[in-house]
Amino acid sequence: MAFLSFHYSLFLLIITIFSSSKLANAANNTQNFHYFCDFNNRGNYTDNSIYHTNLKTLLSSLTSNTQINYGFYNFSNGQNTNKVYAIALCRGDVNNQTDCLSCLKGSSNNLTQLCPNQKEAIGWYEDEKCMLRYSDRSIFRFLETGPPYYAHNLANATDLSVFNETVRDLLDNLTQRASSGDSSLKYAADSARGPNDQTIYGLVQCTPDLSESDCSSCLVQSIARIPIDCCKDKIGGRVVRPSCNMRFETNFRFYDPTATPSPPPPVKSKTTTIIAIVVSVVAIMVLILIFIYLRARKRSKRLRIQEEEEEEEEDDDADEIEISESLQFKLDTIRYATNDFCDENELGQGGFGTVYRGTLPNGQEIGVKRLSKDSGQGDLEFKNEVVLLAKLQHRNLVRLLGFCIEGRERLLVYEFVYNKSLDYFIFDETKRACLKWERRFKIIAGIARGILYLHEDSRLRIIHRDLKASNILLDGEMNPKIADFGMARLFAVDQTQENTNRIVGTYGYMAPEYVMHGQFSVKSDVFSFGVLILEIISGHKNNDVRRGDTNEYLLSFVWRNWRDGSPTNIIDPTIINDSVNEVLRCIHIGLLCVQENANSRPTMTSVVLMLNSHSFSLSRPSEPAFYVGSGAVDFQDIMVQSSEHNSGQESINKVSIMEPYPR
């Protein structure tokens, strides 16, 4: 083991010695270049088109720019659909502007060579010395967590519990330091003493345009991948995303500890006395003029604000129109893709309409939701809501590709998800046997990240209101994707709660304060997520735990066994021997999420930390909502009596894709 570690460190040291010269020759090197082309299906441009010219001009301007502050650059070129946006970032320890520009020039050459005619592309050089991305959509100030790439050291660590805890603590500390950095720099690097007197080096960085919360969220998601699919039990690894990157290595300092970004040039002064005199004179003059200035400002302030708001609204309207036009499909295209909505392509039906499978002329598979024709929603409102949903971009959300409005037809076009929904697997005795604990935990963690994005990390705060197993779709790799935003509500950023006279959702997943009083908040989704966790672990539906001739409500069943010290009775027998401690911890988290008092439930930020860090202590859960001490319960009696708003088991909203709350 020591022999492998020594040779790996020697290899990395040799790379470091020659890294400066390689940066200078980056333009001719694609071997150590990681890249993705058209990862958001933005399409192609044609040679010598206006878009192509704008892209070449932009990249040329980037690589010749001498004003790249702190190694970060963002710019755009062009108008309307031919507008190109670019972001470039050099790592925080690349302090030489010449090296930074040389690396970016190489990235520019590589991307245009490796991603010919692609409107969107991103690339990183080995060791993440620099990153370059461009697109035909605005990417500045947007958190982008995908596509990521992972890499790890081949050597295994020793004293795993101590080693892993040291890595987590180091990266968590660096995350806090980097995310709280100002707008000019979000970078941190440091080391920590690991087991066997080893030194563990870590580095994290976000693009400086991110907010503190977005930067923290991006890095937290990256650190969470270490025990899953990045570098579990390895002495080194990295997770690299468009908006952030994270890396750690053992006994190899892969960054320059002496390099710090150049601060802004200081204001030159003569002597302290002269400054004091000048300041005093200026202060006196300001005091004389301030009264006149304030009165003039007060008169003009209202008019100026009004003009600025009108300009912003015009810009936003123009952007919305462009987005709306780019998302719109022709009805003939959808009819052809679905074979005119034939029965063989029907995937399922719901309160909002029927879902069909289709294939576009370019071969891309899609899911088409044909909304009910009795919707009372106007065309403009429908378009606005589609644009809103299209802005939600996360690997754990089903992606909306576009829409169609022609006559009375209203169609939503989604990415096609191959493995149906979670309930198709988890509630089938045969199929759930293939879901071992590692895969179930991956599904739980993915759902949590998707909800966290909706609540905290997207530009909009969205309450889903209908989280359930049938609304969690699974892709080809069994990654979960939250679907069906038909009942979602948009919240203002600082809003915490809302009331409604119309209860919509699915009984068994709805929080008690919502069912009984019409109150919903982010904690309503937390409750639904807690029910989902317990369903995934137990394999039981929330209203269908069989006890002889009676059915027991899942929360009663789980709480009774947890309270009586027999929690293994909760666990699906097919995973009873898999990582029992981790399964029990997830049951604990599920019980915290379904507590009757909404204020006692954790936020999704805390839930993600609980799932990904065993050092995060868990509080003692209280009795869950709808707990019935006797165990046996008529589920309908509990739920239906509490709701005067709907008589069916599932409330159905046929009016809108999303009910936006006014900001």
KELOTI-464953 format. One record per atom (N, C-alpha, C): x negated, y negated, z negated. Coordinates in pm, whole numbers, plus 50000, padded with zeros to 5 digits. Example, Ala and Ser with C-alpha at 12.3 -4.5 7.8 and 13.67 -1.06 7.14 Angstrom:
KELOTI-464953
486815056949220487705045049220486805033049220487155022549292486335010649286487104999749213
end
This chain:
KELOTI-464953
499175012150000500005000050000499134987450000498084987549911497184976049907496454974250039496094985850102495414985250231496284978550337497604982450343498514976450441498694961650414498834958250284499044944150249497854935750288496614941250264495414933750299495334931150448495604941550529495494939850675496584930550728497754931250667498824922050711498424907650681497884905250560497464891750523496354886850613495394895950645494284892250733494814888350870495794896250918496384893251049497044879451050497814876550947498474863650938497474852250923496364854850852495334844650836494704841150969494474851251052493904848751186494854840351268496184843751257497164835751331497114821251286496974819151155496954805451102495754797651153494584804451159493364797651202493514792151342494204799751426494354795451565495664788351592496464785551489497794780051512497724766151575496754757851534496684744251590496414744651740495484753151780495184753951923496354759852000497084769051938498244774752006499344764652020499484755851918500474745151931500144736252050498884733552066498474724852176498744731352311498684744952315498914751852441500304758152447501214752852365502544759052355503274759352487502994749552573503754748552698503584760952784502494768552763502244780252847502474793352773503134792952655503244804952573504704807952542505214819052595506574823352560506554835952476505384841552452505294854152380505774852752236505464841852170505834839752030507024830252018507884830652115509024821352121510324829152104511124825252005512434831351981513504821952035514464827252105515434818352168516784825352187517824817252204519164821852237519724812752346520404818852443521004811252552522514812352545523194801352567524654801052582525354809152473524934807252346525484815252237526894811052197527374799752247528754795652221529594795652348529104802652451529834803752578530184790052637529194781252641529424767852694529354767552847528874778352908528874779153054527574774553118527584773353250526384770153328526514756353394525364750953430525344739153516524654743253647524884735753750524264738753880523014730453899522084735653976520844728454003521134714954069520364704854022520434691354078521794684654055522594690153963523854683553926523554671853833524594664053805524414652653712523984657753575524594668753529524214674353399522744678553399522294684953507520904689353516519954677353510520304666753582519464654653581519424648553441520584647853375520634642253239519804650553142519834663853158519054672653071517564670553092517124669953216515694667853243515234654353189516054644053207515694630753155515584630953004516524637752940516534638352793515314645652741514984657152799513844664952751512524657852780512474650852892511264643152922511074631952822512174625352787512114614652688511684620052553512184631952518511844638052389510354640652377509794647152477508394651452466507394640252485507864628452527506954617052540507224606452434508184609452344508574599552244507494598252138507154586052103506134583652000506754578551871508074578951863508744573851743509524584951672509024597051675509694608051606509384606951457510324601951382510104599851239510284612951163509284616151079509344627850994509564640851074509134641151200509264653151279510674656451320511574646751317512974649451353513414639851462514214645251556514624637451672516034641651711516894632051738518194635151795518544624351896519134628452008519414618852114520464624752205521054616452289522004621252390521804613252517522274618852627522114612152755523274616052846523884606152910524964608753002526314604752947527354607753024528704603852988529664615653008530714615852928531824625152943531344639652949531814647453045531464661653050530024664153093529344653853142527934655353182526974650453074527504647752955526664642852847525894654452784524614652252757523744662452697523284657452560523314666252463522884663052326521684671752291520744666252215519554673952177519154670852034518624680951967518044679551833516704686751834515704680451776514374686651765513864684751623513154694751574512644694151437511304701351429510324694651372509054701151341509024704451192508334715151158508304719351018507654708550931508054708250807507644697350718506154695950699505384706750719503944705750700503194703150830503924701250941503274697251067503204682051065502114676951014502024662550986501414654751101500894661951199500244655351312501274653651424501534641151462502564638551562502204644751697500924645051730500504651051856500854665851861500584673051749500924687251742502434689251752503184680751684504644681851685505184680351828504734669751897505204667252033504764678352129503564683652108503074694452194503924707052177504274710052053505114721652025506484719852090507044707852080508364705252138508314705652291507204701252348507054701852493507054716352539506324724852466506324739052500507714745052487508434741152383509794746152365510684741852480510534729352524511324724152634511074732152762509804734552792509464742352911510014756552903509874762652783510314776452767511824777852780512574768752716514024769952719514584768452859514074758652934514574756853070514154768353162513054775153127512604786653205513354799453167513544801453034514154813752985515674813252985516244801252984517704799552986518084791153108517784795753228518034787353346519524784453364519824771653385521174767253417522174769153302521674771753179522564773053064522754759452998524004755952972524274742852912523834742152765523764753552700523384753552558522284763652535521264759552457520144768452428519454763652301518764772852236517984769552116516764778452112515644773052064514424780852057513534776451943512784786151887511814783651782510494790151820509394783551791508094790051803507814798451680506964808451694506584817051582506154808551464506534812751344506294805551220507154793051208508124791351301509074780251295508354766751286507244765451359506534752651360507404741851420508274745351513509204735551567510444742551621511514734851628512794739751680513354729551777513914734451888514554725551986515874731752028516904723552032518204728452079518894717452159519644721552260520454711952334521774718252371522754709752401524094714552429524874703752501526034707852554526944698052613527994693352512527814697252384528714692652278527894685552171528544677152093527854669951987527384679751881526104679251844525554688551745524914681251628524924668151629524314660351522525264659851402524714662451284525454662451156526434674251144526334684251230527174696151220526354707651161526914714351060526274726251006526454737751104525344743651148525384754951241524574766451180525244777251141524554788551078524264799951176524714798651297524454809051395524174803051532523444810451616522974824051589521714824051503521584833751412520354834751333519404845351388518164844851346517314856451368516564859551240516324872551218515684877351096514354884051131513404883351041512144890551056511624893950918510834904650908510324908350776508964915050788508234914650677506954921450665507214936550658506344944550714506534959050713506214965250577505414958450496504984964150368506084962650263506234972950179507224972750072506644966449946507504959849871507094953949744507104964649635506414961749526506444970449408507114962849293507434970149186508144963949072509324955849125510224962849193511244956049273512114946449194512544950349074513444941548999512774928348967511504928748923510784916348891510484908649019510054915949123509714909349249510924902149308512044909249318513234903249379513744891349298513674892449168514114881249084513204869149102511904871549115510964860449136511234853549270511474861549375511774855849507513044847549502514094853049439515364845649431515194832449357514514833049241514334820849161513534810349239512484814849308511654805549386512474798949495513204807049573513974801549685515154793049638515774796949526516864788749471516344775049430515164774949366514574762149324514224753549445513644759649548513294752149669514544746949739515624754849737516884750549798517404737949731517364737949599517824726049526516984713849559515664715849569514774704549600514984699449742515104708749836515244704649977516594698250004517674704149953519014698949983519244685349922518574682449809518754669449745517814658849801517024662549904516144652649967516924641950040516284630750069516994619850136517164622950285517704613250358518034615650498516804617250586515624614350535514424615250618513744628850608514064636750504513344649350487514164658850401514334671050447514954681450366514074693850377512944693250310511904703550320511294705550182511004718050148510314720950022509524733850038508334734249978507484746149981506754747149848506594759349798505924761249669505604776049653505014779349540504654793249513505074796949371505094810049344505424815049210504604827549185504334830349058503554841949021504464854049012504164864449092504974876549094504344887649015504884899849024504334911248950502934914749000502174921148913500794925548945499924913748986500194902148926499384890148949499374885949096500454888949168500574884549307501154870449312500844863549421501414850249442502414851049557503624846349530504694846349631504894831949677504754829749808504904816549866506264815449935506894804049920508214802049981508324788450047509164787850149509404775250222510864775050268511504763550251512854761650304512924748050372513774746850472513934734050541515284733550610515934721950605517154719250680516884707850778517704706850880517624694850964518084683050879517354671750883517644660650792519014654150811519714657250922521014651050943522114657350858521824668850792522834675550711523054668350579524254669450527524534664550392523914674150292523864669850166523284678350062524044691550050525384690950054526174703150039526004712450159525934706750281525764715050400524394721850401523364714350362522014720050356521974731350254522524728850136522544739150032523294751450078524454749450142525264760650188524504769050291523834762450384523094769550489521984778150427521234772450331520134779850269520644790850178521744788250106522324798650020522754810650103523364808050220523764818950308522534826750358521444819550383520224826250432519604834850323519504829450202518934837050090519784849450061521094848050082521994859350056521744871050150521104868550266520844879450361519654888050320518834883550225517624890950188517934905350148518894907750057519154921750018520054929150115520494922750224521464929150314520794933450444520394923850526519884927650658518644919850699518034912750604516834905150639515564912750601515344914250475514024918850431514104925250293515084933950275515284940050144514034947650098513564944249977512424950849911511114949449989511034939650081509794937350156509014925850092507694925550119506854915350057506944901950130507674901650240507844889050313508994890050410509574878450442510654878250539511124864250566511984862950664512494849750701513894851050759514674840550741515974839050805515974825250870516184824851000516094812251075517434809551142517984797751117519274793651173519104780051242520074776051324519964763051390519834751451291520494752251175520494740951082519514742550967518924754250950517994756050838517134768350861516044769450786515244781550790514644784050652514384796650624513854800950495512814811850518511724811450441510704821850455509984823850322509564836150295508694838950180507664849450221506484848750163505404858450188504644860850058504024872550047503254875949928501764875449960501034867949878499574866649892499154860850026500054853550091499704846850216500404833250220499604822750211500144809150215500234804950361501434806050415501654803950558501934789350593501974780650494502214766550519501014758550468500924746050510499824737250468500264729550343499714732850226500174726350103499734711750091498744707850172498234694150161498974684450252499724689850348500404681150445501704676150387501904663350389503174657150348503584647350455504874646150481505324636850585504904622650553504524615550658504104601750640505294593150598505154585650489506254577050446506364565050538507484557950534507604545850614506504535950578506004528450675504934518950645505384508950540504564506550436504954497250330504974482850381505794474650317505844460550351504584453850296503844447250384502594441150342502854428550261502034426150159502164414250073500794408450044500764396249999499494389649968499144391649822499774384149734499504385549591500814385549516500734390449395501934391049311502484377149286501634367549271502084353849243502864348249360502334350249482503014344949601504374351449617504414364849592505694371949603506694366149505506244363749382507154358449280507704344749321506824336449380507264323049421508274324049535507924332549634508824333949749510174339249706510154349349618511414355149571512244344749497511574336649416512294326549340512954316349432512194311849532512744302049626513924307849702513734320049750514814326449824516054328249737515834332049610516964334049519517744321149499517024310049484517704297149466518514293549590517904295749707518604292649830519854301449847519714314249808520844323349819521964319049727521604314749604522624310349508523384298149560522644289449630523304277449684524264281149796523844290949881524634294249999525654305349977525524312749865526314324849852527814322049844528164311049779529584307849765530224305649901529534298049987530054295550121530104308550201529064316650186528984329150262530124338750225530364339950094531384349250049532774345150096533044332250095534344327650141534534330450290533464328150368533554330850511533694345950537532964353550456533014368050474534394373650440534984368050335536304372750294537334370550404537234359050472538184356150578538004365350699536744368850727536494376550849536464391750827536404395850698536234409950669537374418450722538594413950698539764421650739539794423650891539484412850965539494413651110538404423051161537214422251099536104430651144536394445451121536944448651003537274462550973538304467751072539284459351102540324463451195539744466351333538824457751379538214459751509537384472551513536624474951402535794486951398536664499551400537764499351324538644510951321539254513651458539604502851529540174504651662539154510651757537874506051745536824511551831536594526351801536564529851669536354543751632537484552551683538704547551670539854555251717539774557551868539334547151942539194548652086538144559152120536994558752047535944568652072536444582652039537124584051922537634597151882538644602251984539534593252030540534597352127539874602352255538814595252299538114599452420537484613152403536854615352284536244628452258537304639452255538454636452189539514646452178540044650152317540184640252404540674642852539539704651852613538394648852601537384657052668537444671452617537514672952484537554686352426538804693652471539944686452465541214692552504541164697652648540634689452739540564693452879539644705552898538544706052823537594717052840538134730252785539144729552697539684741652636540904747152710541444739552805542724743252864542554753652976543324764552966543354775053067544604773353153544534777953278545714778153363546514790753335547834789453346548704800853318548414812453413548124809553540547824820153636546594828153593545604821153534544384827953487544724837753375545574833453283545944842153170546814853753217547724850853310548564861753363547704872453430546724868053508545834877453575545014885353472544534878353369543684884753268544444895453191545754893353165546544902653085547414911853169547214911353303548064919053394549524915153373549744902053372551074896253354551734900953223550924900753114551414904152981552074918052979551444927553042552034940853050551984947752913552874957352893553004964152764551734971652727550994976652827549764984152796548704975552731548764962352756547774953252698548244947052567549414950952519549914945252394549154951252276548654942252190547894946452073548714946351946549744938151940550564937451819551494925651826552434925151728553404914351720553434908951579553804896051568553934889651438554974878851445555084871351337556094860851331555884849851432554664848251481554374837451575554464841951720554544854851745554594859451882553814872351901553494875352025552834887852060551394885252103550504894652068549084893452102548744903852210548044899252313547674907952426546154908052443545674919052497544264919952536544154916052682543064909052715542874904852853541414904152890541154902853020539784901553071539744890353173538914880253146538784868953236538024872953363538114865053469537404868353594535904870353576535294863553475533854865153454533514877453371534544885553337534314897853262534454896553112534624884553062534754882552919536104887552870536084895852763537334900852706537884890652608539204889252606539864879152523541094885152457541544878652350542824881452289543724869552313544944871752361545864860852395547094861852306547344851352228548544850852146549604842752220550704849352254551804842852325552834838352221552844825352193553674820152085555154820952121555974821952017557424822552037557904810252111558824812152203559274801152288560264791852219560714795452097561664786752027560964776851935559644775251952558914765451872559404751351903559564743251798560024729551819558894719651830557694724351850556524715551852556304709751991555944696951995555674690252121554304693652177554104690552307552834693752373551664686652308551834673752274550734666052217550314671752081551304675051997550984680651866550274694051880550744702151975550124715151999548664713552041548394704252134547014701852180546134697152065546654687851984545864682551873545464693751777546384702851748546084713451655545104723551714545194725951844544234734851910542834728951901542724715951926541414709351917540864710651776541754709151677541334710451538540784724351510541504734651552541064748451529539784751651605539634745851724538444748651805537174743351739537314733651649536144728151581535644737151469536444747251432536014756551327535084766851388533814766051358532814775051417532064782051304532334794951285531644802751181531694817451221530644824751190530564838651232531644847251168532224842851056533264850550989534664844951012534824836851118536134832451163536304836651308537504841351342537774844351482537754831251561537004831051671536784818651744537874816351848538434804351845539424800351944538704795452069539004801552183538354797852308539124787252385540444786852367541214776952441542694779252428543464772752516544904773352508545494771152648546794772952656547504770452782548894765152749549284754352817550644749152808551164747252950552154755152985552834753353114554284757353095555204747953125556614750653104556874752952956557514764052924557784767452785556724776752727555704779952806554644788852759553624781152676553334786552559552244781552475551384793552436550154793452484549264804852466547984800552396547504808852305546224806852240545274817852285544054813952323543064823452375541924824752275541714836752223540694839352122539624848852176538474848952107537494859452135538134872952102537754883252175538314896552150537494903552042538184908751942537544915851832537894930651843536874939151850537054952851898537674962451797537404961051670537764971751576539034969151497539974962151558541274959751496541094952651362542034954951269542034947551143541634956651027541314950350915540814957450798541834967650746543134964250749544134973450696544184986550776543814985850903543804997750989542825008150935541765003650867540755012650812540985015450664541175004950586541085006350441542275013850381543415013550448544605020250393544875033750460543925038650538544055051650602543055061150538543535072050481542665081050405541515086450488541755088850615540695094250701539715083450743540245072250792539365061750846538545054850738539105053250618538325046050516537145053950465537125066950494535975075050452534705070650523534845064450641533655059750714533155046350660533945040250572533535027350513532815030150381531535032950388530755034750268530615021350196530095021850073530105009649992529284998450056528155001650115527334991150175528124983350281528924990550360529734983850463530884975950399531494981550296532584974450229532084961550163530894962450102530344950350040530044939850146529544944250261529264934950370530554927950415531654935350417532944929550456533404919550350533284923250222533684914150113532864901250120531544902550134530674890850137530974882050259531264888250374531574880550494532864872850481533894879150424535154872050401534924860150310534134862150204533854851350109533174839650178532194842550266531514831650335532464824150428533374831550494534334825050582535264815850506535754820250389536644811750309535884799750257534634801850214533824790650165533664780050274533454784550397533334775150509534614766950523535774773450515537044766250528537234756250415536854760250294537104751650177536094740350164534814743050193533774733550157532864729150271532574738150365531474735650457531884730650594533154731950630533604726250756533884711450736534054704250847534354689950838535754687650783536574698050780537944697250732538074706950615538884703350517539174712850408540464719950442540394732950460541554740550509541904751550409543194752050373543724762750290544424772650384543974785050386544494794650483545924798750452546214801750327547554805150275548084818750317547374826150398547874839450436546724849350452545784848950356544684858450358545194872150315545014882050401545444895650373544664905050463544764918050433543944927850505544234927750655545484925550695545804925850837545334913350910544954902850837544414890750898542894890150891542264901150855540794902250860540464911950973539934906651082539564915051196538104919351184537764930651246536414936151237535834937251378534644931551398534034932051530533324945351554532584946251662531934958751698530954963751594530384954751513529454958551408530114958451271531444958151269532254958151147532044945651062531634934651128531574921851058532974916051050533384910950932534754905850918534914892050981536094889651037536424876551093537844872951050537974861850980539284857350933540074852251052541334856651061542164853151175543494847451129544294843051225545684838651207545784826651112545624814751170545734802451093547134796251107548114804751135549464799851157550094793251036549624796550917550204790950796549234781850722548114778750783547074770950716547514756550697546924750050596547184735950570545854728550562545824716950622544644708250620544754698750503543694698250421543644689350306542714677750334542994666450270542004655650267540794660650189539614654850219538364659850161538404659650009539014649049949539034647849804540334652749742541174659549819542454664349768542274678049706542954680649593542774693349523544024701849522545224695949539546454703649526547564697249607548554705449648549714700449720550914709149683552094703349690553334710549664554094712249795554904722749802555734724949920557064730749875558114727649950559424733449924559654745950007558654749450088558804761050174557654770750149557964782150094556944791950061556664800550185555414800550230555014808850343553804817050303553734829150352552624837850316553114852150307552374860650237552714874650225552754878550079553884883850034554024887749895552944897849857552414896349737551344905049690549994898249698549854888849792548614881249806548784866849758550024862649733550274848649697550084846349548549464835249513549184831749374550484828349302550544830449170551794828349096552274813849099551364804149091551784790149092552404786149225552014793449331552574790749464553954797149478554054809749436555334816749447556404810049363556034806049241557024801249144557294786249154556274778449191556434763949187556084756949318555664764449419555314758349546554014750749545553164752849442551874745849432550794754549497550004748549588548914755949648547664747349653546524753949650545224747149647544184757249695542904753449687541844763049723541914775349633542414773549510542504784749417543574794949460544514790549545545494800049599544794810149690543874805149774543094814149859542174823049776541634817649665540774825749577541564837549522542824835049483543664845949434543824856749541544164852649663544334862249772543054870149796541914863249788540634870049808540404880349698540774877149574540624886749465541434899349489542674897749540543494909449573542824917649683542264910749783541564917649892540384925949839539594920149749538454927549692538934940549629539994939649547540484951449475541074961749572541704957149681542204966449782541054973649852540014966249887538854972149956538164982449869538064979749739537374988949648538225001249619539524999349598540395010349557540965018249673541145011749789541825018149901543335018149887543865011049786545305010249763545844996749812547074996849864547744984349894548154977649763548294964449767548544957149642549854960749575550804966549647552094970049587552374984949595551314993049609551565007249638550515016249575550425015949441549595025649370550535036149315550505048049371551465058549337551185064449199552265065149116552185072148987553435080648974553345092949021554525101549022555535096449123556755093649073557815088749161557895073549163556995066849096557035052149089555805046149155555955033449190554825025849243554345016049138553055014549127552485005049032551804993849110551984981749063551334970349126549824971349104549044968849207547604970949203546944963349087547344950749064546694943048958546944949248821548144954748799548424961648673547554974048659547454981648767546644993748767545184990648737544624980448803543214976948783542984971748642543854962748595543634956848462543734967448352544714976348364544894986648262543644995348252543084999448365541885007848361540655000048316540564987348357539434979048313539484976848162540674973648113540844971047970540594983647887541004995247937540875007747862539515014247877538595007747949537245013147961537115024548060538015025248157537925035748259537945029648399537035020348428537065013148557536775022048676536105033648655535815042148770537095048148829538195048048753539475052748806539975043748919539465031348922539905021649023539265024549158538065030449156537225031349275537705042449368537765039449496538085049349600537125061249586537625073349573536745085049553535675086549659535895081349780534885083049886533645074649862533695065049768532505056849739532115057449592532685066949517532465067449373530995069349337530215075249427528785077649397527875067149459528455056749518527645046549586527495034049499526305031249451526005018549383527095014649285527355023349187528495021249097528405007749025527225003848983527094991148911527524979248996527144979649124527534968749212529034968949239529614980949250531064982049270531794976449148531334980049028531964975048905531844959848895530714954548938530554939948935531574933349029531814939549145532794933849238534214934849183534524945649110535834946449043535964935048945534904932548869534874921448773535154908048843534484905848957534694893449033536134892649083536674904049131538054904249177539024900349066538804905448945539674902048832539564887248794538374881548806538224867148780539034858948881539134863849003539834856449109541354857049095541884867449028543344868949022543904865248885543154857648805543664853148677544894844248697545794844848601547074837848616546884822748621546004817448537545734803048534544794799348648545274790848740544464787248857543144780848816543154773048708541924766148664540874775948615541294787948575540334797948526539654805448639540244804948757539644812048871538394804548920537394811748967536194805049020536474798649155535624789349195535664784249333534974794249424535154792749555534484801949647532974799849646532514787949613531064785749599530504794849491531214795349375530774804049265530894818749303531954822249376532154836149415531004840949503530594832749600529484836649688528204838549607527954829749511526774831349425526874844049341528064846949288528254859149208527954871649291528414871549416528234883249502526774885349541526034874549552524684875549608523574874349505523914871749381522874870349279523314877449152522664888449120523004895848999522564888548873521744878148888521354870348772522424860248733523454858748818524554849548790525514856748694525604851648571526414858348469527904856648498528694866948462530134866848485530864865048353531854856248353532644854248233533644865648217534284866148101535244876848074536584873348138537144882248220538424878848285539584879748187540604871648211541834872648134542834881048212543954883848147544984892348209545424886348343545524894548446545854889148579547314885048589547624877748694549004873948722549814886448757551114885848727552054896548758551674909848691550924909148579550584921548507551804926248429552114939048443553214945048370552644956048282552814954548153552144963348058552484977948072553694980948114554094995048126553465001948246552924994248337552295000248456553255001248570554375008248554555345009748662556084996748683556304993148809556924980248837557624980748972558754973948977559404971749106558814959049163557974960449264557234948949318558164937949366559264941849430560194931649483560814923549370561074929949254561684922549143560774911249097559464913849092558534903449048558464892049147558324895349273558014885049372559244877849425560294885449459561424879249526562214870449432562344874449303563064866349208562414852649191561104851949212560384839549189560504829749303560994834049417561034825349534562454823049579562874810749579564194807149629564144803049774562954803649832562754797549964562804807350078562714820250048562684829950157563144843250106563934850150180564494862750134563754874950184562874873450281562144884950334560884887650255560254898950282558994901750212557894892750261557904888950385556904879850438557584867350490557114855650443557654843250494557064840450630557864834950720557404832650857557604818150894556564812050943556634798150990556524798351141557604794851211557594795751357557374782351425557024772251347556984758851404555614755151456554584758251383553294752251413552164761951394551064759551469549834767051447549274763451310549314750951277548774745951151549604734151107549844733150976550584721750924549574711750866549224701450940548184692250892548704682950785547944681950677548294672550572547694658950607548484648050604547954635050647546834630250557545774625350620544614620750543544794606350501
end
